[in-house]
Amino acid sequence: MTTPHLDSAQDIDLSRVHLIGIGGAGMSGVARILLARGKTVTGSDAKDSRTLLPLRAVGATIAVGHAAENLELSGELPTVVVTSFAAIPQDNPELVRAREEGIPVIRRSDLLGELLEGSTQVLIAGTHGKTSTTSMSVVAMQAAGMDPSFAIGGQLNKAGTNAHHGTGEVFIAEADESDASLLRYKPNVAVVTNVEPDHLDFFKTPEAYFQVFDDFAGRITPNGKLVVCLNDPHAAELGERSVRKGIKTVGYGTADAVQAHPEVPAMATVVDSQVVAEGTRATINIDGQEVSVILQIPGDHMVLNGAAALLAGYLVGGDVDKLVEGLSDFSGVRRRFEFHGAIEGGKFNGAAIYDDYAHHPTEVTAVLSAARTRVKAAGKGRVIVAFQPHLYSRTMEFQKEFAEALSLADAAVVLEIYGAREQPVDGVSSEIITDAMTIPVVYEPNFSAVPERIAEIAGPNDIVLTMGAGSVTMLAPEILDQLQNN
């Protein structure tokens, strides 16, 4: 169940690159790097967005809407067209014309593979936590003076960007497994944060999904290393299989997890972690050196992501103390427990609004657990979530798990399913989740009514989370206004 991928350059000419869907998180990042390298970049997107403005400012020519003539935005036809096979239909007029003109059409992962050539490649893979771990690695290595190039699936809060063409030898990027495109890369360091069945609309079976990570491990360079999280059962099993195959493999995790998997040599052990006023204080042993780091983003999963980031930086030559300084300065990524504001005074005094991209039951569990830890530490307030399921296939596959995960909140509003690339399924709605939940929950199919529903539920000092991979993020500021003005 692997998608064909380009194994080497194969004469790809990057002098004039046209990107269909250039406003997407991944596409805009590679566009930024191409522009920094002096390439001619054109593109199109279905609608205008705040992502397109900075790209235009640094030289990209971008059309809003898709049309065959967009291939001539630079004054001549592009040398290559880049698309997402999942998001862009085959009858897209720009794709149709590219085929008619004989212009090579490649995936974003193929383009990223080309951009990675010649660098020390650090690839972050896993079902969950890729963006956060990649972002932590970037900030840590920047603080260590390494100026890495990077391409991530979110926008760093501090840097305000999702990609950068650095002067250093290291290139850090996410390795997306959703369509097996991570098999395009040849990493020097490959981090696998966790492995849990997902994207079964593509892979069909959990076994096929697991296999793609084994194949990815097999692409690591001869002197490279696989880094696995020993707290995750399937990632640990991947590490054990890789050790037996002769792949250089190291692990990270809590002391208990390290002890449970002696077959994988541990190079980063979380000795202790505790919630403090500034966030989470973690003590981590990196290859014999014990360091203390303050993480501003809550959650045990973030501590493990931080350990992975430190280890990745260490393996490519970063100074541990400087890496720790950078990690302590990490203020997060857009849509990863992103703070939108707090209410001052009135009925909802002290309530805080956050937004998160979590769209898989394990991610929902991690984020709500982190929110509950923060509420417990404060000694007041509750956790309220407005959740929008993403994809009909995922909702049907994990309906029971979603119900259990969301029940970690004190109360919830569940929106209708965000179909994205999928068509509605007869008889399937978010009620297959809400009917199985064990907390007070409102099923609200009217998107615009959600802020009012939240105001009916929330109280002072509550943490209110908008959560999901779709349009629910638009509601965070509206909920903030609703509570502030109620």
C-alpha positions, 0 to 999 in steps of 0.5 A: 500500500505504498504510493510511487515516490521518486527515489532520486533527483531524476532530472527534476528542474526546480528553476520554475515551480508551480504549486497547486494549493500553495496556501496549505501549511506544507506547500507554503513552507516549501514555497518559502524555501524555494524563494529563498533559494532564488527559484521562480515560484508561482501558485494557486489556491481556492481562496485568499488567505493570510498565508499568501500575503507574505509569500507574495511579499518575497516574490511568489506570483499567486492566483486565487482560484484554479485555471489552466492559464495559471501555469503561465503566471511567470510569463512562461510555463513552469518546469515542474508542477507540485500538487497534493494527490489527496487534496487536489482532484485529478480534473483540476484544470492546472493538472490537466494542462500540465499533463497536456504540456508534458510538464512533470507533476510531483508531490510535495514530498518529492519536492521536499526530498529534493530540497533536503538533498545535501543536508544532514536530514532530521525527519520527525515521523509518527501518528501524533506529535510531529509538528510539535516535536519538529518545532521544538527541535527547530527552536532548540537547534536555533538556540544552539547556533546551528541555524537549521533549515526547516519545514513544519506543518504549523507556524512557530509562535515565536518565529511566525513562520513555518519554514526557513532556508538556514545557513547550517548543515541540518534540515529538519522536517516532518515526515508525513505517513498519511499517504506513505510519502515519508518513503521519499526521504533518506534521513540521517536521524529519523524520530518516530514519536508513536505509531497508532493505526490511522489513515485507514482510508488509505492503508486499509489495514493496521498492518499496512500502516505499521509496515510503512514505518518499518520501511521508513526505518529501512531508508535511514542512511548507513551511519544514521540513527532511528530514534523511537519513543519507548513509552509508545508500544508500537514505536518501541516494537519498531525499535526492537525490530530495527535493532534486530535488523542491524539498524542503529536505533536508540530510544527515549522515554520515562524511566519505567519505559526505558526499563521495560525495553532493554533491547533498545539502548536509551539515550534520553530518559525523563527522570522526573516531571512536575507542573510548576507555575511556569509550565512543566519542569522536566529533568531529562538525562541525555546520554549521561548528562542530566539537565532541567528544562521548563516547558511552557506547553503542558502535558506529559506528551509534550515532555516526551516530545521535548526529550525527542527534540533534545536527543535529535539536536544532540545526535547532529552535534548540538550542545546539550545546555544550549539546546535546553535553553532553546527548548525552555524558550519554546512558546508553541505552535499555532493550533497546538494548545494555542492561547487565545485569551482570558476573560477579565471580570464578569460572569466568566472571570478567569476563563481561558480560551485555547485552540488545538489541532487534535483530531485523533482520540489519542491526541484528544486524550493527551490535550484534555489530560494536559488541560485537566492537569492545569486545572488541578494545579490551579485548584479551580475551574473545569475543562470545557471542549468544543470538538469538531470530528474530522473525516467521516471515515475516521469518525466511524472507525474511532467513534467509541474511542472519541467518546471515551477521550472527550469524556475526560472533559467536564462538559462538551459541545460536539459539532457536525463532522468536517468532511474535508476531502470526503463526501457525507455518509448517509446516516452518519453524524457526530451523534454516533460519538455524543450518544456514547459519551458519559459527560454533559454534552450538546450535539450542535450541528449549527456552527454559528450557534457554538459560542452561545452553547459554550456560554451556557455551559462555561463558568469562571476559571474554566479552560475552554478548548476548541479542538479539531483539524477543520474549521472549528479553529475559527470559533476560538476568537468568537467564543472569547468575544461571547464570554467577554461580552456576556 
